[in-house]
Amino acid sequence: MAKVVAINISKNKGEIKIPVEKAVFIENFGIEGDAHGGDWHRQVSLLGKESADKIKAQGVSYIKEGIFAENITTEGINLYSLPIGTQLKIGETIQEVTQIGKECHDRCAIYHKVGDCVMPREGIFTKVLKGGVVLPGDAIEVIEKE
């Protein structure tokens, strides 16, 4: 079963995000209180724990949720194989995949701290179609289109 491992936010872009107990997702905005919120296509970023574990396996022991600036750390779903336009039910929300990976900032703070950033290769971005609360442990379901 795919699930939310952690929800992470930051006040500024390009920073490591800090885990929170719950988050309010706002339709057409993103997460309340997060620097990436706004009326654009990259409102929420997601990264699989499995992707972060690849960096951990390279000997970087201090990898934790939010270190790659992801808003939602997931487990049990291969995010970067989802086609753009895929809709996900996450907690009370419905989100749509808008981008797979990204161009890396010019060696951002995360890269300098960790030595690599998996987000540009395996992270995804969504926009919030239906707002609501998301908690760690919430299920992630792919909504099958009719």
Secondary structure, 3 states (H helix, E strand, C coil): CCEEEEEEECCCCCCCCEEECCEEEECCCEECCCCCCCCCCCCEEEEEHHHHHHHHCCCCCCCCCCCCCCCEEEECCCHHHCCCCCEEEECCEEEEEEEECCCCCCCCHHHHHHCCCCHHHHCEEEEEEECEEECCCCEEEEECCC
